[in-house]
Amino acid sequence: MIKNKYSVIGVMSGTSLDGVDVIYSQFEIDNNVWRFKIIHSKTICYNSNWEKILRNLVSYNDTKLQQIDDDYTNYLAGIIKDFINVNNIKDIDVICSHGHTALHQPDSGITYQIGNKPTMAALLNKTVVCDFRVQDVELGGQGAPLVPIGDKLLFSEYDFCLNLGGFANISTELNDKRIAYDVCPVNIVLNHYTKLIGIDYDDGGKIAETGTVTNELLNKLNNIAFYKKDYPKSLGLEWVNKNIFPLIDTFQLETKDILKTFVEHISIQIAKEINKKKEGSVLITGGGVYNNYLIERLKQYSQHNIIIPSSTVVEFKEALIFGLLGVLKLRDEVNCLQSVTGSSKNHSSGKIYLP
């Protein structure tokens, strides 16, 4: 489907379990330059039942996971249908959905996102592009991160694009190639510990700010082997369950001290990566932007100009870019970069399902 302008619905659910991000946007290409406009956007929060299911995906057997996949596909289709109806959207070229990551073990050749069933196209009576990660892993890549092609095509004026979601991931240009990788966990850890005291998240980082850094824990976190690995590299919930939670829990700290120590850890790890370049601009998006204390600590460690865009871009940049990934797939153009994921070649990833 080669044309100059596309009307697209993009759908994203991240590991921080904030909810399902849905946007309606338009993409236009002129002289090989892509431009975008976000027209409608909404985050649909998960109810307690879905949050519990998604939080425990790595523990289910194959049969149970398949049933959840079916149910989640129907659930996503319902959300998208409601979004279309509420906003009276008539013109849709394609619906592009990331789904939700259930398993991500790329070094073992495994990545699995639920909500990517062909039934999505039939339920919505629209062309759907989804399941963007599997092909890259089959080609020897990490299957992540996938957003950097969008950083390159839509946000090239910034030296770094940093997303603070369940994990921190970063993308930049190095030797005329886009590179990107996961840096460290962020909200997937912070929110885990606030939920243990009955709070969904640390609003503005106010709890963390009152804590005390435990240097022994901080040093052990900073010495985890992953941080010494070169890119390409990516993280998943399984890695956090194995490497982060058990380490933190051995210290039996108060929540405020855990949060303060982990915010310090996040800030150190991100600054270590962006400080490899001299002063430049860093575009920061994702829910972690609203953790004022985290942003303050990052500024302390960083030598760069931190830029926080409009709230719409902060919250919906990933859904926007998955919309672009789907458009590129329809055009049979590269949407997954070898330099980012470590796959054997640049390629056009994702599956196209027709109604």
DRENDO-1510 file (C-alpha; in Angstrom, 1 decimal, always signed):
<recs>
REC; n; res; u; v; w
REC; 1; MET; +0.0; +0.0; +0.0 .
REC; 2; ILE; +2.3; +2.8; -1.3 .
REC; 3; LYS; +0.9; +6.3; -0.9 .
REC; 4; ASN; +2.0; +9.6; +0.7 .
REC; 5; LYS; -0.4; +9.8; +3.6 .
REC; 6; TYR; -1.7; +7.2; +6.0 .
REC; 7; SER; -4.4; +7.3; +8.7 .
REC; 8; VAL; -3.3; +4.9; +11.4 .
REC; 9; ILE; -4.3; +3.5; +14.8 .
REC; 10; GLY; -1.3; +2.6; +16.9 .
REC; 11; VAL; -1.6; +0.3; +20.0 .
REC; 12; MET; +1.0; -0.3; +22.7 .
REC; 13; SER; +1.1; -2.1; +26.1 .
REC; 14; GLY; +4.3; -1.9; +28.0 .
REC; 15; THR; +5.9; -3.8; +30.8 .
REC; 16; SER; +5.1; -1.2; +33.4 .
REC; 17; LEU; +1.4; -2.2; +33.0 .
REC; 18; ASP; +0.1; +1.4; +33.0 .
REC; 19; GLY; -2.5; +0.3; +30.5 .
REC; 20; VAL; -3.2; +0.1; +26.8 .
REC; 21; ASP; -2.1; +3.2; +24.8 .
REC; 22; VAL; -4.2; +3.8; +21.7 .
REC; 23; ILE; -3.7; +6.7; +19.3 .
REC; 24; TYR; -5.1; +7.8; +16.0 .
REC; 25; SER; -2.5; +9.6; +13.9 .
REC; 26; GLN; -1.6; +10.6; +10.4 .
REC; 27; PHE; +1.8; +10.0; +8.8 .
REC; 28; GLU; +2.9; +11.9; +5.7 .
REC; 29; ILE; +6.1; +11.4; +3.6 .
REC; 30; ASP; +7.5; +14.2; +1.5 .
REC; 31; ASN; +10.9; +14.1; -0.2 .
REC; 32; ASN; +11.7; +11.0; +2.0 .
REC; 33; VAL; +11.0; +12.9; +5.2 .
REC; 34; TRP; +8.3; +11.5; +7.5 .
REC; 35; ARG; +6.0; +13.8; +9.5 .
REC; 36; PHE; +3.3; +12.9; +12.0 .
REC; 37; LYS; +0.2; +14.4; +13.6 .
REC; 38; ILE; -1.5; +12.8; +16.7 .
REC; 39; ILE; -5.3; +13.4; +16.4 .
REC; 40; HIS; -6.8; +11.3; +19.2 .
REC; 41; SER; -5.1; +9.5; +22.1 .
REC; 42; LYS; -6.1; +7.6; +25.2 .
REC; 43; THR; -4.7; +5.2; +27.8 .
REC; 44; ILE; -7.1; +2.6; +29.0 .
REC; 45; CYS; -6.0; +1.4; +32.4 .
REC; 46; TYR; -6.1; -2.4; +33.2 .
REC; 47; ASN; -8.5; -3.6; +35.7 .
REC; 48; SER; -7.1; -5.6; +38.7 .
REC; 49; ASN; -7.8; -8.9; +37.0 .
REC; 50; TRP; -5.9; -8.2; +33.8 .
REC; 51; GLU; -3.1; -6.5; +35.7 .
REC; 52; LYS; -2.7; -9.7; +37.8 .
REC; 53; ILE; -2.8; -11.9; +34.8 .
REC; 54; LEU; -0.2; -9.8; +32.8 .
REC; 55; ARG; +2.1; -9.5; +35.8 .
REC; 56; ASN; +2.3; -13.3; +36.0 .
REC; 57; LEU; +2.6; -14.2; +32.4 .
REC; 58; VAL; +6.0; -15.9; +32.7 .
REC; 59; SER; +4.6; -18.4; +35.2 .
REC; 60; TYR; +1.8; -19.9; +33.0 .
REC; 61; ASN; +2.1; -23.1; +31.0 .
REC; 62; ASP; +1.7; -23.1; +27.2 .
REC; 63; THR; -1.9; -24.2; +27.3 .
REC; 64; LYS; -2.9; -21.4; +29.7 .
REC; 65; LEU; -0.9; -18.9; +27.8 .
REC; 66; GLN; -2.7; -19.7; +24.6 .
REC; 67; GLN; -6.0; -19.2; +26.3 .
REC; 68; ILE; -4.9; -15.8; +27.7 .
REC; 69; ASP; -3.6; -14.9; +24.2 .
REC; 70; ASP; -7.1; -15.5; +22.8 .
REC; 71; ASP; -8.8; -13.6; +25.6 .
REC; 72; TYR; -6.3; -10.7; +25.3 .
REC; 73; THR; -6.7; -10.4; +21.6 .
REC; 74; ASN; -10.5; -10.1; +22.1 .
REC; 75; TYR; -9.9; -7.6; +24.9 .
REC; 76; LEU; -7.7; -5.4; +22.7 .
REC; 77; ALA; -10.1; -5.6; +19.8 .
REC; 78; GLY; -12.9; -4.3; +22.1 .
REC; 79; ILE; -10.7; -1.4; +23.3 .
REC; 80; ILE; -9.8; -0.4; +19.8 .
REC; 81; LYS; -13.4; -0.7; +18.6 .
REC; 82; ASP; -14.6; +1.6; +21.5 .
REC; 83; PHE; -11.8; +4.1; +20.7 .
REC; 84; ILE; -12.9; +4.2; +17.1 .
REC; 85; ASN; -16.6; +4.7; +18.0 .
REC; 86; VAL; -16.1; +7.3; +20.7 .
REC; 87; ASN; -13.9; +9.4; +18.4 .
REC; 88; ASN; -16.1; +8.8; +15.4 .
REC; 89; ILE; -13.1; +7.7; +13.3 .
REC; 90; LYS; -14.0; +6.9; +9.7 .
REC; 91; ASP; -10.7; +6.9; +7.8 .
REC; 92; ILE; -8.4; +4.1; +8.9 .
REC; 93; ASP; -5.7; +2.6; +6.6 .
REC; 94; VAL; -4.3; +0.2; +9.1 .
REC; 95; ILE; -4.3; -0.8; +12.8 .
REC; 96; CYS; -0.8; -1.4; +14.2 .
REC; 97; SER; -0.5; -3.2; +17.5 .
REC; 98; HIS; +2.4; -4.3; +19.6 .
REC; 99; GLY; +0.4; -6.6; +21.8 .
REC; 100; HIS; +1.8; -7.3; +25.3 .
REC; 101; THR; +5.1; -9.1; +25.9 .
REC; 102; ALA; +4.6; -12.5; +27.7 .
REC; 103; LEU; +8.0; -14.0; +27.2 .
REC; 104; HIS; +11.3; -12.4; +26.0 .
REC; 105; GLN; +14.4; -14.6; +26.0 .
REC; 106; PRO; +16.0; -13.7; +22.7 .
REC; 107; ASP; +19.3; -15.4; +23.5 .
REC; 108; SER; +17.2; -18.6; +23.6 .
REC; 109; GLY; +15.4; -17.7; +20.4 .
REC; 110; ILE; +12.1; -16.9; +22.3 .
REC; 111; THR; +9.9; -13.9; +22.2 .
REC; 112; TYR; +6.1; -14.0; +22.5 .
REC; 113; GLN; +3.7; -11.1; +22.5 .
REC; 114; ILE; +0.0; -11.9; +23.3 .
REC; 115; GLY; -2.8; -10.1; +21.5 .
REC; 116; ASN; -1.4; -10.6; +18.0 .
REC; 117; LYS; -3.9; -13.2; +16.7 .
REC; 118; PRO; -5.3; -13.0; +13.1 .
REC; 119; THR; -8.7; -12.8; +14.7 .
REC; 120; MET; -8.0; -9.1; +15.5 .
REC; 121; ALA; -8.4; -8.2; +11.8 .
REC; 122; ALA; -11.7; -10.1; +11.6 .
REC; 123; LEU; -13.1; -8.6; +14.8 .
REC; 124; LEU; -12.3; -5.0; +13.7 .
REC; 125; ASN; -12.9; -5.5; +10.0 .
REC; 126; LYS; -9.7; -3.7; +9.3 .
REC; 127; THR; -6.2; -4.5; +8.1 .
REC; 128; VAL; -4.0; -5.2; +11.1 .
REC; 129; VAL; -0.1; -5.2; +11.3 .
REC; 130; CYS; +1.2; -6.8; +14.5 .
REC; 131; ASP; +3.7; -9.3; +16.0 .
REC; 132; PHE; +6.7; -7.1; +15.2 .
REC; 133; ARG; +9.4; -8.9; +17.3 .
REC; 134; VAL; +9.3; -12.6; +16.3 .
REC; 135; GLN; +11.0; -12.3; +12.9 .
REC; 136; ASP; +13.9; -10.3; +14.3 .
REC; 137; VAL; +14.6; -13.0; +16.9 .
REC; 138; GLU; +14.4; -15.7; +14.1 .
REC; 139; LEU; +17.1; -13.6; +12.3 .
REC; 140; GLY; +19.4; -13.8; +15.4 .
REC; 141; GLY; +18.4; -10.4; +16.8 .
REC; 142; GLN; +17.2; -9.3; +20.2 .
REC; 143; GLY; +13.7; -8.5; +19.0 .
REC; 144; ALA; +14.1; -5.2; +20.8 .
REC; 145; PRO; +14.2; -2.3; +20.9 .
REC; 146; LEU; +12.0; -1.6; +17.9 .
REC; 147; VAL; +11.2; +2.1; +18.5 .
REC; 148; PRO; +14.6; +3.4; +17.3 .
REC; 149; ILE; +13.6; +3.4; +13.6 .
REC; 150; GLY; +10.9; +5.8; +14.6 .
REC; 151; ASP; +13.4; +7.9; +16.6 .
REC; 152; LYS; +15.5; +8.1; +13.4 .
REC; 153; LEU; +12.7; +9.0; +11.1 .
REC; 154; LEU; +10.6; +11.2; +13.3 .
REC; 155; PHE; +12.9; +12.7; +16.0 .
REC; 156; SER; +16.3; +12.9; +14.3 .
REC; 157; GLU; +16.9; +16.4; +15.7 .
REC; 158; TYR; +17.8; +15.0; +19.2 .
REC; 159; ASP; +21.2; +13.5; +20.0 .
REC; 160; PHE; +19.5; +10.8; +22.2 .
REC; 161; CYS; +16.0; +9.5; +22.6 .
REC; 162; LEU; +15.5; +8.1; +26.0 .
REC; 163; ASN; +12.3; +6.3; +27.1 .
REC; 164; LEU; +11.6; +5.7; +30.8 .
REC; 165; GLY; +8.9; +3.0; +30.9 .
REC; 166; GLY; +9.1; -0.4; +32.5 .
REC; 167; PHE; +12.7; -0.3; +31.3 .
REC; 168; ALA; +14.9; +2.6; +30.2 .
REC; 169; ASN; +15.9; +2.3; +26.6 .
REC; 170; ILE; +18.0; +4.7; +24.6 .
REC; 171; SER; +18.8; +5.3; +20.9 .
REC; 172; THR; +21.3; +7.5; +19.2 .
REC; 173; GLU; +23.4; +7.7; +16.0 .
REC; 174; LEU; +26.9; +6.3; +16.2 .
REC; 175; ASN; +29.2; +6.3; +13.1 .
REC; 176; ASP; +26.2; +7.0; +10.9 .
REC; 177; LYS; +24.2; +4.1; +12.3 .
REC; 178; ARG; +21.3; +4.1; +14.7 .
REC; 179; ILE; +22.1; +2.1; +17.8 .
REC; 180; ALA; +19.7; +1.4; +20.7 .
REC; 181; TYR; +19.5; -0.9; +23.7 .
REC; 182; ASP; +17.9; -1.4; +27.0 .
REC; 183; VAL; +19.8; +0.4; +29.8 .
REC; 184; CYS; +18.2; -0.8; +33.0 .
REC; 185; PRO; +14.8; -1.5; +34.7 .
REC; 186; VAL; +12.8; +1.6; +35.8 .
REC; 187; ASN; +9.0; +1.5; +36.5 .
REC; 188; ILE; +8.9; -2.3; +36.5 .
REC; 189; VAL; +10.9; -2.2; +39.7 .
REC; 190; LEU; +9.8; +1.1; +41.3 .
REC; 191; ASN; +6.1; +0.2; +40.9 .
REC; 192; HIS; +6.6; -3.3; +42.2 .
REC; 193; TYR; +7.7; -1.9; +45.5 .
REC; 194; THR; +5.1; +0.8; +45.8 .
REC; 195; LYS; +2.4; -1.7; +45.1 .
REC; 196; LEU; +3.6; -3.7; +48.1 .
REC; 197; ILE; +2.5; -0.8; +50.3 .
REC; 198; GLY; -0.8; -0.3; +48.4 .
REC; 199; ILE; +0.3; +2.5; +46.1 .
REC; 200; ASP; +0.3; +2.2; +42.3 .
REC; 201; TYR; +3.4; +4.4; +41.8 .
REC; 202; ASP; +5.6; +6.9; +43.6 .
REC; 203; ASP; +3.9; +10.2; +42.6 .
REC; 204; GLY; +6.6; +12.6; +41.5 .
REC; 205; GLY; +9.2; +10.5; +43.3 .
REC; 206; LYS; +8.1; +12.0; +46.6 .
REC; 207; ILE; +8.6; +8.7; +48.6 .
REC; 208; ALA; +12.0; +8.1; +47.1 .
REC; 209; GLU; +13.1; +11.6; +48.0 .
REC; 210; THR; +12.5; +10.9; +51.7 .
REC; 211; GLY; +14.6; +7.7; +51.7 .
REC; 212; THR; +18.3; +7.0; +52.3 .
REC; 213; VAL; +20.6; +5.4; +49.7 .
REC; 214; THR; +22.0; +2.0; +50.8 .
REC; 215; ASN; +25.4; +2.1; +49.3 .
REC; 216; GLU; +26.1; -1.6; +49.6 .
REC; 217; LEU; +22.9; -2.4; +47.6 .
REC; 218; LEU; +23.7; +0.4; +45.1 .
REC; 219; ASN; +27.2; -1.0; +44.5 .
REC; 220; LYS; +25.8; -4.5; +44.0 .
REC; 221; LEU; +23.2; -3.3; +41.6 .
REC; 222; ASN; +25.7; -1.3; +39.6 .
REC; 223; ASN; +28.0; -4.4; +39.3 .
REC; 224; ILE; +25.4; -6.7; +37.7 .
REC; 225; ALA; +27.0; -8.3; +34.7 .
REC; 226; PHE; +24.4; -7.0; +32.2 .
REC; 227; TYR; +25.7; -3.4; +32.6 .
REC; 228; LYS; +29.1; -4.5; +31.4 .
REC; 229; LYS; +27.8; -6.0; +28.2 .
REC; 230; ASP; +28.0; -4.1; +25.0 .
REC; 231; TYR; +24.9; -3.5; +22.8 .
REC; 232; PRO; +22.8; -5.0; +21.3 .
REC; 233; LYS; +21.1; -6.1; +24.5 .
REC; 234; SER; +17.6; -6.1; +25.9 .
REC; 235; LEU; +15.8; -6.9; +29.2 .
REC; 236; GLY; +12.6; -8.7; +30.2 .
REC; 237; LEU; +10.6; -9.4; +33.3 .
REC; 238; GLU; +12.2; -12.8; +33.7 .
REC; 239; TRP; +15.6; -11.1; +34.0 .
REC; 240; VAL; +14.2; -8.7; +36.7 .
REC; 241; ASN; +12.7; -11.6; +38.6 .
REC; 242; LYS; +16.0; -13.4; +38.6 .
REC; 243; ASN; +18.5; -10.6; +39.1 .
REC; 244; ILE; +16.9; -7.6; +40.7 .
REC; 245; PHE; +14.1; -8.5; +43.1 .
REC; 246; PRO; +16.0; -11.2; +45.0 .
REC; 247; LEU; +19.0; -8.9; +45.4 .
REC; 248; ILE; +16.9; -6.0; +46.7 .
REC; 249; ASP; +14.9; -8.3; +49.0 .
REC; 250; THR; +17.9; -9.7; +50.8 .
REC; 251; PHE; +18.5; -6.2; +52.3 .
REC; 252; GLN; +15.0; -6.0; +53.9 .
REC; 253; LEU; +14.8; -2.3; +53.5 .
REC; 254; GLU; +12.0; +0.2; +54.0 .
REC; 255; THR; +10.2; +1.0; +50.8 .
REC; 256; LYS; +11.4; +4.6; +50.8 .
REC; 257; ASP; +15.0; +3.4; +51.0 .
REC; 258; ILE; +14.6; +0.8; +48.2 .
REC; 259; LEU; +13.1; +3.5; +45.9 .
REC; 260; LYS; +15.8; +6.1; +46.7 .
REC; 261; THR; +18.6; +3.5; +46.1 .
REC; 262; PHE; +17.0; +2.3; +42.9 .
REC; 263; VAL; +16.4; +5.8; +41.5 .
REC; 264; GLU; +20.1; +6.5; +42.2 .
REC; 265; HIS; +21.0; +3.2; +40.3 .
REC; 266; ILE; +18.8; +4.2; +37.3 .
REC; 267; SER; +20.3; +7.7; +37.2 .
REC; 268; ILE; +23.9; +6.4; +37.3 .
REC; 269; GLN; +23.3; +3.7; +34.6 .
REC; 270; ILE; +21.5; +6.1; +32.2 .
REC; 271; ALA; +24.1; +8.9; +32.7 .
REC; 272; LYS; +26.9; +6.4; +32.1 .
REC; 273; GLU; +25.5; +5.8; +28.7 .
REC; 274; ILE; +24.6; +9.3; +27.6 .
REC; 275; ASN; +27.8; +10.8; +28.9 .
REC; 276; LYS; +29.7; +8.7; +26.3 .
REC; 277; LYS; +28.9; +11.7; +24.1 .
REC; 278; LYS; +29.8; +15.3; +24.8 .
REC; 279; GLU; +27.0; +17.8; +25.6 .
REC; 280; GLY; +23.9; +17.3; +23.5 .
REC; 281; SER; +20.1; +17.1; +23.7 .
REC; 282; VAL; +18.2; +14.2; +25.2 .
REC; 283; LEU; +14.5; +13.7; +24.4 .
REC; 284; ILE; +12.9; +11.9; +27.3 .
REC; 285; THR; +9.5; +10.2; +27.1 .
REC; 286; GLY; +7.6; +7.5; +29.0 .
REC; 287; GLY; +5.9; +7.5; +32.4 .
REC; 288; GLY; +9.2; +7.9; +34.2 .
REC; 289; VAL; +9.2; +11.6; +33.0 .
REC; 290; TYR; +6.6; +12.3; +35.8 .
REC; 291; ASN; +9.0; +11.1; +38.5 .
REC; 292; ASN; +10.4; +14.5; +39.2 .
REC; 293; TYR; +13.0; +13.2; +41.7 .
REC; 294; LEU; +14.3; +10.7; +39.1 .
REC; 295; ILE; +14.7; +13.5; +36.5 .
REC; 296; GLU; +16.4; +15.7; +39.0 .
REC; 297; ARG; +18.9; +13.0; +39.9 .
REC; 298; LEU; +19.5; +12.2; +36.2 .
REC; 299; LYS; +20.3; +15.9; +35.6 .
REC; 300; GLN; +22.8; +15.8; +38.4 .
REC; 301; TYR; +24.7; +13.0; +36.8 .
REC; 302; SER; +24.3; +14.1; +33.2 .
REC; 303; GLN; +26.2; +16.6; +31.1 .
REC; 304; HIS; +23.3; +17.0; +28.6 .
REC; 305; ASN; +20.3; +19.2; +27.9 .
REC; 306; ILE; +17.3; +17.3; +29.0 .
REC; 307; ILE; +14.2; +17.9; +26.9 .
REC; 308; ILE; +10.7; +16.8; +27.9 .
REC; 309; PRO; +8.2; +17.3; +25.0 .
REC; 310; SER; +4.4; +17.7; +25.1 .
REC; 311; SER; +2.5; +15.3; +27.4 .
REC; 312; THR; +1.0; +13.6; +24.3 .
REC; 313; VAL; +4.4; +12.7; +22.9 .
REC; 314; VAL; +5.7; +11.8; +26.4 .
REC; 315; GLU; +2.8; +9.3; +26.9 .
REC; 316; PHE; +2.1; +8.0; +23.4 .
REC; 317; LYS; +5.5; +8.1; +21.5 .
REC; 318; GLU; +5.8; +4.3; +21.5 .
REC; 319; ALA; +2.2; +3.8; +20.3 .
REC; 320; LEU; +2.9; +6.4; +17.6 .
REC; 321; ILE; +6.0; +4.7; +16.4 .
REC; 322; PHE; +4.4; +1.2; +16.3 .
REC; 323; GLY; +1.9; +2.9; +14.0 .
REC; 324; LEU; +4.8; +4.0; +11.8 .
REC; 325; LEU; +6.3; +0.5; +12.0 .
REC; 326; GLY; +3.1; -0.9; +10.6 .
REC; 327; VAL; +3.1; +1.6; +7.8 .
REC; 328; LEU; +6.6; +0.7; +6.8 .
REC; 329; LYS; +5.7; -2.9; +6.8 .
REC; 330; LEU; +2.8; -2.2; +4.4 .
REC; 331; ARG; +5.3; -0.4; +2.2 .
REC; 332; ASP; +7.7; -3.3; +2.5 .
REC; 333; GLU; +10.3; -0.9; +3.8 .
REC; 334; VAL; +12.9; -1.5; +6.6 .
REC; 335; ASN; +11.4; -1.1; +10.0 .
REC; 336; CYS; +13.9; -3.1; +12.0 .
REC; 337; LEU; +17.6; -2.2; +12.1 .
REC; 338; GLN; +20.4; -4.7; +12.2 .
REC; 339; SER; +22.6; -2.1; +14.0 .
REC; 340; VAL; +20.0; -1.9; +16.8 .
REC; 341; THR; +18.9; -5.5; +17.4 .
REC; 342; GLY; +21.9; -7.4; +16.2 .
REC; 343; SER; +19.9; -9.4; +13.7 .
REC; 344; SER; +21.6; -10.8; +10.5 .
REC; 345; LYS; +20.2; -8.0; +8.3 .
REC; 346; ASN; +17.9; -5.0; +8.1 .
REC; 347; HIS; +14.4; -6.1; +7.5 .
REC; 348; SER; +10.7; -5.3; +7.4 .
REC; 349; SER; +9.2; -7.1; +10.4 .
REC; 350; GLY; +5.6; -7.8; +11.4 .
REC; 351; LYS; +2.6; -9.8; +10.2 .
REC; 352; ILE; -0.1; -8.4; +8.0 .
REC; 353; TYR; -3.7; -9.7; +8.6 .
REC; 354; LEU; -6.5; -8.8; +6.3 .
REC; 355; PRO; -10.2; -8.7; +7.5 .
</recs>
